[in-house]
């Protein structure tokens, strides 16, 4: 089918890098993993270098698979920033895979 022949560029959250590498190793003809550097500046703000943008934008016009992990609020917000950049980078499509979604906690609208 058409979907099975599509080629994807993979960007992943730090927690999903092993999965991204395994996908690329299992199907090198369909998936290319672009590692992202996830770090913080000394003041605690994000210092993220998204893979696939050096020496030029390799993601423009491509199908992108983003492997996300929302295991805490800090990494979730960092990943939202990356997702926004990807959406502004002229990708053909963006598929977000969230293999683990944490359970609901005590945040409630009403008591």
Backbone as CSV, one residue per row, in Angstrom:
resi,resn,N_x,N_y,N_z,CA_x,CA_y,CA_z,C_x,C_y,C_z
1,UNK,0.823,-1.180,0.000,0.000,0.000,0.000,0.876,1.257,0.000
2,UNK,0.227,2.376,-0.239,0.956,3.637,-0.315,1.633,3.976,1.009
3,UNK,0.918,3.792,2.128,1.478,4.132,3.438,2.715,3.287,3.738
4,UNK,2.722,2.036,3.341,3.861,1.158,3.617,5.085,1.530,2.799
5,UNK,4.910,2.300,1.729,6.058,2.702,0.925,6.528,4.120,1.249
6,UNK,5.803,4.818,2.123,6.185,6.186,2.481,7.503,6.194,3.235
7,UNK,8.284,7.225,3.001,9.545,7.393,3.720,9.374,8.496,4.751
8,UNK,9.937,8.273,5.924,9.796,9.209,7.034,11.150,9.649,7.570
9,UNK,11.196,10.888,8.015,12.317,11.411,8.791,11.858,11.341,10.239
10,UNK,12.677,10.767,11.116,12.294,10.621,12.519,13.001,11.667,13.380
11,UNK,12.208,12.366,14.180,12.690,13.227,15.248,12.103,12.634,16.523
12,UNK,12.897,12.554,17.592,12.344,11.928,18.789,12.711,12.684,20.049
13,UNK,11.853,12.498,21.047,12.168,12.953,22.393,13.354,12.134,22.880
14,UNK,14.083,12.694,23.825,15.259,11.993,24.344,14.901,10.600,24.854
15,UNK,13.766,10.462,25.515,13.345,9.180,26.077,13.008,8.145,25.002
16,UNK,12.804,8.578,23.764,12.416,7.665,22.675,13.526,7.428,21.661
17,UNK,14.738,7.892,21.942,15.820,7.753,20.971,16.143,6.304,20.647
18,UNK,16.118,5.432,21.650,16.398,4.012,21.403,15.368,3.435,20.436
19,UNK,14.106,3.783,20.634,13.045,3.325,19.738,13.273,3.847,18.322
20,UNK,13.653,5.116,18.202,13.901,5.711,16.886,15.026,4.970,16.165
21,UNK,16.092,4.668,16.881,17.225,3.942,16.282,16.809,2.547,15.839
22,UNK,15.991,1.887,16.650,15.524,0.537,16.298,14.642,0.552,15.045
23,UNK,13.786,1.556,14.953,12.930,1.680,13.761,13.797,1.875,12.520
24,UNK,14.772,2.771,12.617,15.656,3.027,11.471,16.454,1.771,11.101
25,UNK,16.970,1.049,12.099,17.736,-0.174,11.830,16.877,-1.260,11.189
26,UNK,15.629,-1.353,11.614,14.735,-2.388,11.083,14.253,-2.069,9.674
27,UNK,14.129,-0.779,9.337,13.594,-0.372,8.038,14.388,0.813,7.478
28,UNK,15.680,0.619,7.169,16.510,1.743,6.714,16.061,2.351,5.389
29,UNK,15.290,1.609,4.616,14.792,2.116,3.341,13.608,3.071,3.527
30,UNK,12.986,3.052,4.704,11.793,3.873,4.952,11.978,4.954,5.991
31,UNK,12.951,4.773,6.912,13.095,5.699,8.033,14.521,6.215,8.158
32,UNK,14.645,7.525,8.366,15.933,8.156,8.628,15.801,8.925,9.932
33,UNK,16.629,8.544,10.906,16.589,9.179,12.222,17.559,10.358,12.262
34,UNK,17.061,11.502,12.719,17.873,12.705,12.886,17.944,13.012,14.388
35,UNK,19.052,12.678,15.040,19.162,12.917,16.484,19.002,14.394,16.844
36,UNK,18.374,14.626,17.973,18.152,15.969,18.512,18.897,16.082,19.831
37,UNK,19.524,17.216,20.056,20.230,17.454,21.320,19.309,18.218,22.257
38,UNK,18.942,17.577,23.349,18.042,18.153,24.346,18.867,18.551,25.558
39,UNK,19.014,19.843,25.804,19.756,20.299,26.977,19.153,21.604,27.474
40,UNK,19.778,22.140,28.510,19.298,23.382,29.130,20.451,24.377,29.199
41,UNK,20.111,25.652,29.073,21.074,26.714,29.336,21.241,26.805,30.859
42,UNK,22.307,27.472,31.345,22.504,27.593,32.796,21.305,28.184,33.543
43,UNK,20.516,29.025,32.874,19.353,29.617,33.552,18.133,28.696,33.557
44,UNK,18.261,27.502,32.975,17.175,26.523,33.000,16.279,26.519,31.777
45,UNK,16.471,27.472,30.853,15.657,27.475,29.636,16.172,26.424,28.658
46,UNK,15.307,26.024,27.753,15.662,24.972,26.792,16.777,25.397,25.847
47,UNK,17.669,24.461,25.567,18.705,24.601,24.543,18.581,23.350,23.680
48,UNK,17.756,23.443,22.653,17.425,22.276,21.833,17.962,22.484,20.422
49,UNK,18.727,21.511,19.937,19.199,21.519,18.552,18.485,20.388,17.827
50,UNK,17.490,20.742,17.042,16.662,19.741,16.354,17.442,19.156,15.186
51,UNK,17.465,17.836,15.106,18.143,17.162,14.006,17.450,17.421,12.684
52,UNK,18.214,17.304,11.602,17.640,17.451,10.264,17.648,18.856,9.715
53,UNK,18.304,19.785,10.405,18.332,21.175,9.947,19.732,21.663,9.579
54,UNK,20.730,20.793,9.676,22.099,21.216,9.354,22.698,20.253,8.341
55,UNK,23.279,20.685,7.274,23.637,22.057,6.914,22.480,22.857,6.324
56,UNK,21.365,22.184,6.007,20.163,22.889,5.552,18.941,22.081,6.000
57,UNK,17.758,22.616,5.769,16.525,21.970,6.197,16.274,20.712,5.370
58,UNK,16.557,19.550,5.962,16.332,18.265,5.294,14.899,17.770,5.481
59,UNK,14.109,18.472,6.316,12.752,18.027,6.632,11.683,18.665,5.750
60,UNK,12.017,19.767,5.110,11.056,20.472,4.261,10.556,19.551,3.154
61,UNK,9.238,19.460,3.033,8.632,18.621,2.002,8.636,17.137,2.323
62,UNK,9.088,16.772,3.501,9.189,15.355,3.888,8.103,14.986,4.893
63,UNK,7.855,13.684,5.002,6.965,13.155,6.034,7.812,12.984,7.291
64,UNK,7.359,13.570,8.395,8.116,13.520,9.638,7.338,12.723,10.678
65,UNK,8.050,11.834,11.352,7.502,11.045,12.449,8.149,11.556,13.730
66,UNK,7.346,12.095,14.657,7.860,12.589,15.923,7.482,11.613,17.018
67,UNK,8.495,11.022,17.662,8.254,10.102,18.770,8.302,10.909,20.063
68,UNK,7.164,11.061,20.705,7.043,11.926,21.872,7.001,11.119,23.165
69,UNK,7.352,11.786,24.254,7.237,11.202,25.587,6.845,12.316,26.550
70,UNK,5.645,12.251,27.065,5.137,13.289,27.957,5.201,12.812,29.412
71,UNK,6.346,12.301,29.843,6.450,11.718,31.178,6.558,12.746,32.302
72,UNK,6.814,14.021,31.972,6.685,15.082,32.972,6.427,16.399,32.254
73,UNK,5.967,17.402,32.978,5.557,18.661,32.360,6.710,19.378,31.671
74,UNK,7.918,19.300,32.230,9.064,19.993,31.652,9.369,19.472,30.246
75,UNK,9.490,18.156,30.106,9.814,17.612,28.780,8.640,17.767,27.814
76,UNK,7.422,17.751,28.339,6.250,17.945,27.484,6.291,19.325,26.832
77,UNK,6.559,20.355,27.621,6.623,21.714,27.073,7.771,21.856,26.075
78,UNK,8.909,21.240,26.362,10.046,21.282,25.436,9.664,20.647,24.101
79,UNK,8.950,19.532,24.164,8.549,18.846,22.941,7.494,19.635,22.173
80,UNK,6.608,20.320,22.869,5.642,21.181,22.177,6.372,22.252,21.372
81,UNK,7.442,22.795,21.928,8.225,23.796,21.198,8.804,23.199,19.912
82,UNK,9.317,21.982,19.999,9.885,21.322,18.816,8.787,21.028,17.796
83,UNK,7.634,20.578,18.260,6.513,20.302,17.353,6.114,21.569,16.597
84,UNK,6.076,22.712,17.285,5.735,23.974,16.632,6.768,24.318,15.564
85,UNK,8.055,24.152,15.873,9.106,24.413,14.880,8.923,23.500,13.672
86,UNK,8.642,22.227,13.913,8.443,21.287,12.796,7.261,21.722,11.927
87,UNK,6.179,22.153,12.549,5.003,22.586,11.785,5.290,23.839,10.962
88,UNK,6.237,24.650,11.403,6.598,25.869,10.681,7.712,25.635,9.660
89,UNK,8.147,24.396,9.505,9.302,24.085,8.658,8.929,23.453,7.318
90,UNK,7.700,23.638,6.897,7.243,23.201,5.579,7.327,21.691,5.384
91,UNK,7.038,20.918,6.465,7.013,19.467,6.314,5.753,19.075,5.538
92,UNK,5.834,17.979,4.808,4.677,17.484,4.056,3.602,16.980,5.021
93,UNK,4.032,16.229,6.048,3.108,15.747,7.071,3.884,15.546,8.364
94,UNK,3.163,15.614,9.468,3.754,15.371,10.783,2.885,14.361,11.507
95,UNK,3.471,13.208,11.810,2.795,12.166,12.566,3.432,12.121,13.945
96,UNK,2.616,12.265,14.977,3.128,12.239,16.346,2.714,10.919,16.990
97,UNK,3.713,10.185,17.483,3.465,8.918,18.158,3.794,9.122,19.624
98,UNK,2.830,8.826,20.471,3.000,8.972,21.912,2.855,7.578,22.521
99,UNK,3.974,6.820,22.574,3.879,5.429,23.034,3.451,5.284,24.486
100,UNK,3.697,6.300,25.287,3.319,6.248,26.699,2.677,7.573,27.063
101,UNK,1.482,7.510,27.600,0.801,8.710,28.069,0.550,8.515,29.556
102,UNK,1.102,9.394,30.399,0.948,9.186,31.842,-0.519,9.232,32.268
103,UNK,-0.800,8.516,33.329,-2.178,8.467,33.835,-2.587,9.813,34.397
104,UNK,-3.884,10.037,34.494,-4.384,11.266,35.073,-3.966,11.398,36.532
105,UNK,-3.761,12.630,36.970,-3.388,12.857,38.364,-4.501,13.622,39.058
106,UNK,-4.191,14.282,40.108,-5.216,14.939,40.913,-5.699,16.286,40.387
107,UNK,-5.206,16.739,39.224,-5.715,18.010,38.682,-7.186,17.828,38.319
108,UNK,-8.024,18.680,38.893,-9.448,18.602,38.624,-9.999,20.007,38.368
109,UNK,-11.003,20.076,37.527,-11.658,21.352,37.271,-12.535,21.713,38.467
110,UNK,-13.202,20.730,39.022,-14.061,20.961,40.195,-13.671,19.980,41.283
111,UNK,-14.070,20.290,42.504,-13.797,19.383,43.628,-14.873,18.351,43.771
